[in-house]
Amino acid sequence: MLIKIHKSYRDVVAICDSELIGKYFEEEGFQLDIKESFYKGKEVSEEKAKEIVEKMSREDATFNIVGEKSIKCATETGIISEEGVKKVQGIPFALVLL
């Protein structure tokens, strides 16, 4: 998994499965553009990703999450539920505003 934290008045945490970086998906007017400039951050293990997600959720961050492993991680930490996950061409994604 790749995690990149964009610092602003409210931090934005971008999380994606490594194999999706640089890819583009489109279906029925929805687009997923997994740009390196936004998503390519530090490669982390699932456990480290969970630590970061839990820490950043306490700091009132927002999250952009793409990919099976990344969504699973976010679901397991409790920041999203299955109902909050959408798919484009079978690729799951979620946006979280806490």
C-alpha positions as CSV (number, residue, x, y, z in Angstrom):
1,M,0.0,0.0,0.0
2,L,1.1,3.6,-0.7
3,I,0.2,6.4,1.7
4,K,0.8,10.1,1.1
5,I,-0.3,12.8,3.5
6,H,-1.0,16.2,1.9
7,K,-0.7,18.9,4.5
8,S,-3.2,21.7,4.5
9,Y,-5.7,23.3,6.9
10,R,-7.2,19.8,7.1
11,D,-4.7,17.0,6.2
12,V,-5.7,14.8,3.3
13,V,-4.5,11.2,3.4
14,A,-4.2,9.4,0.1
15,I,-4.1,5.6,0.3
16,C,-3.9,3.2,-2.6
17,D,-2.9,-0.3,-3.6
18,S,0.6,-0.1,-5.1
19,E,-0.3,-1.9,-8.3
20,L,-2.9,0.8,-9.2
21,I,-0.6,3.8,-9.2
22,G,-0.7,5.6,-12.6
23,K,-3.8,3.8,-13.8
24,Y,-7.1,5.3,-15.0
25,F,-10.6,3.8,-14.8
26,E,-13.9,5.1,-16.1
27,E,-17.4,3.7,-16.0
28,E,-20.9,5.4,-16.4
29,G,-19.5,8.9,-15.9
30,F,-17.4,8.1,-12.9
31,Q,-13.6,8.3,-13.1
32,L,-10.7,7.1,-11.0
33,D,-7.4,8.6,-12.0
34,I,-4.7,7.2,-9.7
35,K,-2.2,9.9,-10.3
36,E,1.3,9.5,-8.9
37,S,1.4,13.1,-7.9
38,F,-1.5,12.6,-5.5
39,Y,-1.2,8.9,-4.4
40,K,2.5,7.9,-4.7
41,G,3.8,8.2,-1.2
42,K,5.6,5.9,1.2
43,E,5.2,2.1,0.7
44,V,3.9,0.7,4.0
45,S,2.8,-2.6,5.4
46,E,-0.9,-3.3,6.3
47,E,-0.1,-2.9,10.0
48,K,1.7,0.5,9.5
49,A,-1.1,1.7,7.3
50,K,-3.6,0.9,10.1
51,E,-1.5,2.8,12.6
52,I,-1.4,5.9,10.3
53,V,-5.1,5.7,9.5
54,E,-6.0,5.5,13.2
55,K,-3.7,8.4,14.1
56,M,-4.9,10.6,11.2
57,S,-8.5,9.9,11.9
58,R,-8.0,11.3,15.5
59,E,-6.5,14.4,13.9
60,D,-9.6,15.2,11.8
61,A,-8.1,14.3,8.4
62,T,-9.9,13.4,5.3
63,F,-9.2,10.3,3.3
64,N,-9.1,9.2,-0.4
65,I,-8.8,5.4,-0.5
66,V,-8.5,3.2,-3.6
67,G,-8.0,-0.5,-4.0
68,E,-9.0,-3.8,-2.4
69,K,-6.2,-3.9,0.2
70,S,-6.5,-0.2,1.1
71,I,-10.3,-0.4,1.5
72,K,-9.9,-3.5,3.7
73,C,-7.5,-1.7,5.9
74,A,-9.8,1.3,6.2
75,T,-12.8,-1.0,7.0
76,E,-10.9,-2.8,9.6
77,T,-9.9,0.5,11.4
78,G,-13.6,1.5,11.3
79,I,-13.3,4.8,9.3
80,I,-15.5,3.4,6.6
81,S,-18.2,0.7,6.3
82,E,-19.0,-1.5,3.3
83,E,-21.9,0.9,2.5
84,G,-19.5,3.7,1.9
85,V,-17.5,1.9,-0.7
86,K,-18.2,2.5,-4.4
87,K,-16.6,0.8,-7.5
88,V,-15.5,1.9,-10.9
89,Q,-14.6,-1.0,-13.3
90,G,-14.5,-3.3,-10.2
91,I,-12.0,-1.1,-8.4
92,P,-13.3,-0.1,-4.9
93,F,-12.8,3.4,-3.6
94,A,-14.0,5.6,-0.8
95,L,-13.8,9.3,0.3
96,V,-14.0,10.0,4.0
97,L,-14.7,13.3,5.7
98,L,-14.6,12.8,9.4
